[in-house]
């Protein structure tokens, strides 16, 4: 193979195309530089250098964007097309390697090293040529895309290099593979490369043929099954056999008529049934339609229970199930009375708000029993997907109605008592806002046409009595809260807990543990012992757990020690429940300097809060600890500023803020605390520390303070009073504006507490500090 350098030629970069020597090919040229290069070639000796671009997307290729080896070709013919492009006929002459590259704005020029090839084949190359022809013939038989005339033309080629090039041009190779053939200059290696390529292509074609045959067989089998199925239908029809899908559709049709649906929904159900009837059983949509029809026929459309219009009976049921809770019972009885007079009333939306364990969920069940209605409960805790309420579109795989419609199906009637439990614990994220979806459910003016995405047609919820429960109403969105009538259940007093234990909790635990009333007896003072020293809560959930522990211990004593009866008294309660968990009595055992008892309101009910102040030498730095929220920190700052402004009247050194660092701490540092009612407590503790006057141990206080010393009203006085009563406090300092709330406090609590209404911090200090202490 000899080499010699050719003259410089204009270069024509090709996109997605490659021309081998001896090939004749039409090209469409549109790029400005390429057109100029062709015109230059036509002017001179009609020769141009054709080289393939590495990337098809490159619009203005440079030297680095092209392969090194290409084909020198002769331009046979040029024709200008109407769209502005030029169609050119070229014939490849020989391979060439770029030796130099000259770029210009008009067209690029390359210096070409001509690569000559031997025309005669060696013995080994002749053997390889025969193998190539044999493989190429087999490839043509498998492919059916290349004619026998083409093979005859190829078979007459005697030059090894030309044979390899022509066979490569007829194979469906990627551009990189075609370029590899062009760049393989050794004839023997090029023929071996073509052989390997032909072998791979034959293997791929063989696999394609097998796959095609397999698909054809599968289609034939499906057609055969369809034909046999149609034949079976015809035979069943002739024999009067109503089994199979035809019998199923008739059964569904009867169920649709029996469901007493509204006319529009019945019409839609029958239309869907017609679609189901015509659809093949193995069709994917068949099961979707069947599931939809099943939901429509199982929903209650007109079935409803008759309300029991007997107020005395309803009152006795409510009293039987729950002790206390007078306001809630009164509201239910009012609803019954109005319904008895009007015979029709849209269901009210009640929200029972209160701490855990006060009986909100069980009260809703009692309401259903007193009305004679079915009861269904839906927990909303942690629900964050709107589809949980409104359902999924039927286009989704596994679609089903929302939990409201599921609850109605479970209830079986159109007027159940529907409990939406833990409505304050819903969340929202990218899947939507379920609380917004509940706005339609809980609006008496709109819920007669509730729209579920799965059912699609309106469903009437106006006869449903919705009851919701919440621990903290502040987390319920305002539009949703506005639709509900909120009834607060603040918690139980000691007397109420005693009665609940005797009448409800203890008998239930005795029964659950396989005992009888004669086997386990618990004295009232023992129950009070459990209430005071083993529980500290607004509800009765922990109290029930402690009574369950007593019942277990008693059961063990009866079985293992063969006792006939166990009597629980204050003396032996410690042997059953262990050491006392809590201290009952005064929140503090003695009057202390720099420590005051505040009253707090939490989602778990009321609680007492100890606020401590410590002074140390320093330069007036104020430190607040105890995981306080922003509001409590601001209360401390306000109290600090008030004391500085009134230092003379309060007998506090005027420069106390320059000589002392002040540390205010609220114990139980791991528990977050916040709220606007700790102002007077912080101010009292701070003044006590600065004046060295103790705070009375029996006094608890609540109220916000202004910079002028005014005491502002607070919320949750009832819960705070009950927590003070539990802690054994005897005096409560409260804002004067909250006197109206004293009517809500149970008499059993009021009789043990002295309420001290105040409107200014001077009055707070008068009641709270031990003035005559030295």
GISULVEN-V942985 format. One line per field, one symbol per residue. psi: psi as a letter, one per 20 degrees, with the letter a starting at -180 (. if undefined). Layout:
BEGIN
psi = ???
END
This chain:
BEGIN
psi = oqqqprrqqqpoppokqppqqiqpqpqpphqghgghgghgghhdkjqqopqpqhphipgmqagiiqrhpbpprpohqpppqhjirppqpqppgrqqpphqppprhgrqqqppopoqqqhqqrghhgghgggggghhghghhhgjiprhhgghghhipipgggggggghhiqmqqhhhghgghiohpgghghhghgggggghhgghggggggghgggggghgghgggghghghggghghijojrbhghghhghghhghiilqqghhgggghghhgghhipqhjqhighggggggggghiqphipqqpqomnhgghghgghhhppblggggggghggggghhhiippppropooprrqjikgghhhhhgghhikqqpqpppjpipjphhhgirqqiiqpkqrrrighghhghhirilroopnqliijqrqbijrohhhhighgkohihjilpophghgqqpojhipoppqqqhoihipqghghhiqopopohaqrgghhghggghggghghgghjkrrhhhopoqghhghggggiiqnrhbjghghghhhgghggggghhghjlqhqppprhhjhhhhiaqphqpqbqhqhrpqpjpqorpqprijarqqoppqppqqpbkjpopprjlqrhghghgggggghghhhkhghjkpphkhiiiqppoppormhipqpqrjjjghgggghghghhikpqpphjpqqpqqqrijjqpqrrrkhghhhhhhghijqipppqqhijhhihhipqhhghhiqppnpqiqhhhghghhqnhjq.
END
